[in-house]
């Protein structure tokens, strides 16, 4: 009986993956058409970011807002999909495009997330840190550079056939971990997301694990072990999933919702202005009290 249930679950998981792959192939041309249309709409993506779901919004610091306001495009590509029947649809490439601004030298930033499985049965997204060239202040306060330096050191050690355990003895590792320990997670810049790595699982190890756990390999979820001490962005996978499966496909909805809310606010302000003389302690005062003490993360107009 249990074997029958396991086979059914395996079949259902395979159908989900097949659906994800076919849906991507079918919708990709339409999303490219949408990207072209968006170019004619001023401040589209900064408006969408203003409406971002909690998984993204709560990771944005007030200091991130001016740079994020300069976003002109977000793209999500399931780059390992070969066609409607082949390829891994859970791996994604995120591309952020910025207009020329005073914070970033890089106008296009790309980050790939690879779906991997470990020998203990866990599955999820892993990545490599992406370097960002800052014009002025490093919004991550050096964490992103340290993560990139450690990654480069790991590549160097691998080239020299050293063991992975040696990395914890390096200056790069110790400096990064010390900085992480000094930085509260809720104060880390959204741009540190570009340094997310996740679990250290190579493509070769993942293939071996999938052969060992064929049923879990077709599942969309898995057991989550602790991340390494050198991980600068603990919520990286959560943010990547929210961007690729919520914000990006639902961008038009978020943009429209923002404009509709702004229209309602304008109407309410007109009504409030007409009643000011009768109720000096009216709803606007209550609204101010409700938002008092909250950091202002409203997207600005990129200069």
ZIWOFEN-V286289 format. One record per backbone hydrogen bond with DSSP energy under -0.5 kcal/mol. CO is the residue of the C=O (numbers start at 1). NH is the residue of the N-H. E is the energy in kcal/mol with one decimal. If there is no record, write none. Layout:
CO&NH&E, CO&NH&E
This chain:
1&5&-2.1, 2&6&-2.5, 3&7&-2.2, 4&8&-2.1, 5&9&-2.5, 6&10&-2.2, 7&11&-2.3, 8&12&-2.5, 9&13&-2.5, 10&14&-2.1, 11&15&-2.0, 12&16&-2.1, 13&17&-2.2, 14&18&-2.3, 15&19&-2.6, 16&20&-2.5, 17&21&-2.3, 18&22&-2.5, 19&23&-2.7, 20&24&-1.9, 21&25&-2.0, 22&26&-2.2, 23&27&-2.4, 24&28&-2.2, 25&29&-0.5, 27&31&-2.2, 28&32&-2.0, 29&33&-1.9, 30&34&-2.3, 31&35&-2.2, 32&36&-1.6, 33&37&-2.0, 34&38&-2.5, 35&39&-1.0, 37&40&-1.4, 38&41&-2.5, 40&42&-0.6, 41&44&-1.2, 43&47&-1.7, 44&48&-2.1, 45&49&-2.6, 46&50&-1.5, 47&51&-0.8, 48&51&-1.1, 49&52&-1.6, 53&56&-1.8, 53&57&-2.9, 54&58&-2.1, 56&59&-1.6, 57&60&-1.4, 59&61&-0.6, 61&64&-1.9, 61&65&-0.7, 62&65&-0.8, 64&68&-2.4, 65&69&-2.2, 67&70&-1.6, 68&71&-1.8, 69&302&-0.6, 70&99&-2.6, 73&97&-2.6, 75&95&-2.5, 77&79&-1.6, 77&93&-2.9, 78&81&-1.9, 80&82&-0.5, 80&88&-0.7, 83&86&-0.6, 86&82&-1.8, 86&83&-1.6, 87&89&-0.7, 88&91&-0.6, 92&113&-3.3, 93&77&-2.3, 94&111&-2.5, 95&75&-2.2, 96&109&-2.8, 97&72&-3.4, 97&73&-1.4, 103&135&-2.9, 103&136&-0.6, 104&101&-0.6, 107&98&-3.3, 109&96&-2.9, 111&94&-3.1, 112&128&-0.6, 113&92&-1.9, 114&126&-2.3, 116&124&-2.2, 118&121&-1.7, 122&118&-2.8, 124&116&-3.2, 126&114&-3.1, 132&134&-0.7, 133&105&-2.5, 133&106&-0.6, 137&139&-0.8, 138&141&-2.2, 140&143&-1.7, 142&146&-2.1, 143&147&-2.3, 144&148&-2.3, 145&149&-2.5, 146&150&-2.2, 147&151&-2.1, 148&152&-2.4, 149&153&-2.0, 150&154&-2.4, 151&155&-2.1, 152&156&-2.1, 153&157&-2.5, 154&158&-2.4, 155&159&-2.1, 156&160&-1.6, 157&162&-2.7, 158&161&-1.4, 163&166&-1.4, 164&167&-1.4, 165&168&-1.0, 166&169&-1.7, 167&170&-1.4, 170&174&-2.1, 171&175&-2.6, 172&176&-1.8, 173&177&-2.6, 174&178&-2.2, 175&179&-2.0, 176&180&-2.5, 177&181&-2.3, 178&182&-1.2, 179&183&-0.7, 180&183&-1.0, 182&184&-0.6, 184&187&-2.0, 185&188&-1.2, 189&192&-1.5, 190&193&-1.9, 191&194&-1.5, 192&195&-2.3, 193&196&-1.5, 194&130&-2.2, 197&127&-2.4, 199&201&-1.8, 202&206&-2.2, 203&207&-2.2, 204&208&-2.0, 205&209&-2.2, 206&210&-2.5, 207&211&-1.7, 208&212&-1.4, 209&213&-2.8, 213&217&-1.9, 214&218&-0.6, 215&218&-1.1, 216&219&-1.6, 223&225&-0.7, 228&231&-1.7, 230&232&-0.5, 233&236&-1.7, 235&239&-2.4, 236&240&-2.5, 237&241&-2.5, 238&242&-2.1, 239&243&-2.6, 240&244&-2.3, 241&245&-2.7, 242&246&-1.3, 242&247&-2.6, 243&248&-2.6, 246&250&-2.1, 248&251&-1.3, 250&254&-2.3, 251&255&-2.6, 252&256&-2.6, 253&257&-2.5, 254&258&-1.9, 255&259&-2.1, 256&260&-2.6, 257&261&-2.2, 258&262&-2.5, 259&263&-2.0, 260&264&-2.0, 261&265&-2.5, 262&266&-2.3, 263&267&-2.0, 264&268&-2.5, 265&269&-2.4, 266&270&-1.8, 267&271&-1.9, 268&272&-2.7, 269&273&-2.7, 270&274&-1.6, 271&275&-0.9, 272&275&-0.7, 273&276&-1.0, 275&278&-1.0, 275&279&-1.9, 279&282&-1.4, 282&285&-0.9, 282&286&-1.3, 283&287&-2.7, 284&288&-2.2, 285&289&-2.1, 286&290&-2.4, 287&291&-1.7, 288&292&-0.7, 289&292&-0.7, 291&294&-1.9, 295&297&-0.8, 300&302&-0.7
